[in-house]
Amino acid sequence: MANQTHIQEENIEEVKAEKPVKKERKFLTLKQSGERSWYVIHTYSGYEEQVASALKQRIDSLGMQDKIFDVTVPKEKQIEIKNGKRKIVEKRIFPGYVLVDMVVTDDSWYVVRNTPNVTGFIGFGVRPTPMSLEEINRIKKRMGVEDPKYKVDFMLGDLVRINDGALKGFEGKVEEINEDKGSVKVLVNMFGRETPVNLDFLQVKKV
């Protein structure tokens, strides 16, 4: 009897050993809110335009027009001063970022996230955070401005040299910058005291 009991116990152990172990698989599920919002994706620096173009192609080829509506690289016009000349250029407002107008679902998230050179959504973990209406309106306002702003390489407190006009050759410290008018106020040391002088951006250069 003892031998039979021992054999039965061994058989039971063998059956237990042969029973397949159920493995759990964890899936990430993004619940569709049904609300259309703007989201921010992060890209490798300098690849914003390539990402926008590639994502638009993926939207068309994968038939995601009903989930992803627009892809934008926010830009604004600026006036750069180079070699004494003004030049109007378009500059990215947020280098390294692209805006996407979409409804977030598992499929739309996958299409955007797996676009080449996209490093991820801005949000908590893998869940994208929608932009507020105030943020969107503020960005659109900057993008829609017709009169470009000046872009200079000096800041408040910087030392600059005057390269044109009656004070050519003098140096001074930047006290005030007016990007709308393209002018700068410089404190120039004259006759032993600092004198404020208003100049055009073209008349000064950072030392």
Sequence and secondary structure as in RCSB ss.txt:
>XXXX:A:sequence
MANQTHIQEENIEEVKAEKPVKKERKFLTLKQSGERSWYVIHTYSGYEEQVASALKQRIDSLGMQDKIFDVTVPK
EKQIEIKNGKRKIVEKRIFPGYVLVDMVVTDDSWYVVRNTPNVTGFIGFGVRPTPMSLEEINRIKKRMGVEDPKY
KVDFMLGDLVRINDGALKGFEGKVEEINEDKGSVKVLVNMFGRETPVNLDFLQVKKV
>XXXX:A:secstr
 HHHHHHHHHHHHHHHHHS                 EEEEEEE TT HHHHHHHHHHHHHHTT TTTEEEEE  E
EEEEEEETTEEEEEEEESSTTEEEEEE   HHHHHHHHTSTTEEEESEETTEE    HHHHHHHHHHHH SS EE
E S  TT EEEE SSTTTT EEEEEEEETTTTEEEEEEEETTEEEEEEEEGGGEEE 
